[in-house]
Amino acid sequence: MSPPSDSAGKFDSSRATEYEEQSRIALAGYDACHDLAACVLAAALGSGGSVQVLVAGAGGSAQEITKAGRLEPGWRFTAVDPSQPMLDIAEARIADAAMTERTTVILGRVEDLPAGEAFDAATLIGVLHHLPGHEAKVSILEAIASRLKPGGPFILAGNHHAYASKPLLLSAWGERWRAQGATPDEVKGKLGKILQGADPPHSEEAVMQLLADAGFTDGQRFFSSLFWGAWVAFKAI
């Protein structure tokens, strides 16, 4: 889930080590979101086929791969991430799930992959809000779209809304940390990092516009949790 851009530098060894635990606290429904993403892809593609899936920003828990791979034994995956520490964790999770032979792991960015519409489906989970500005967001989405077959489904998930614009949700996010044992000072520090460390699209309409600008159609949300949303869209035919 680490971002395929220069911002991947913040996902160093220390942050990579705590990433999975922290994600489950910050995102209520972390596992359910990945379960649903796999189910939505299977519903869109049909079950039992041979499918090639591009997983952009695959570092970390690799649940995009392990959940979908368990559901569909005929699917194969290309996992791309620019952070070696995050990719190391993903490779360990993929090995634990006995899916190494079905997964090609690449250190780099989507733009480094060969051009051409090689993939039947793609995912970008937990990445977009780490990319600063509109141009960087559209760039990664366009890079994915250009490597996806026409009509192919695409799962996009991440935070949306400017954090400071939703003070109640931001406060509830802090309560999630407190419920896990964080002190008031620790909660304040974590919220400070959140406010300074990301640039999410400022609304669901902005997400839809980004998808449209990159060549995707028929976007619809299938999961929501505080600032987090997950959508499926399709490469324009």
Sequence and secondary structure as in RCSB ss.txt:
>XXXX:A:sequence
MSPPSDSAGKFDSSRATEYEEQSRIALAGYDACHDLAACVLAAALGSGGSVQVLVAGAGGSAQEITKAGRLEPGW
RFTAVDPSQPMLDIAEARIADAAMTERTTVILGRVEDLPAGEAFDAATLIGVLHHLPGHEAKVSILEAIASRLKP
GGPFILAGNHHAYASKPLLLSAWGERWRAQGATPDEVKGKLGKILQGADPPHSEEAVMQLLADAGFTDGQRFFSS
LFWGAWVAFKAI
>XXXX:A:secstr
   SSGGGGGS HHHHHHHHHHHHHHSTTHHHHHHHHHHHHHHHH SS  EEEEEET  SS HHHHHHHHH TTE
EEEEEES HHHHHHHHHHHHHTT GGGEEEEES GGGS SS  BSEEEEES GGGS HHHHHHHHHHHHHTTB T
T EEEEEEE S GGG HHHHHHHHHHHHHTT  HHHHHHHHHHHHHS    SSHHHHHHHHHHHTEEEEEEEEEE
TTEEEEEEEE  
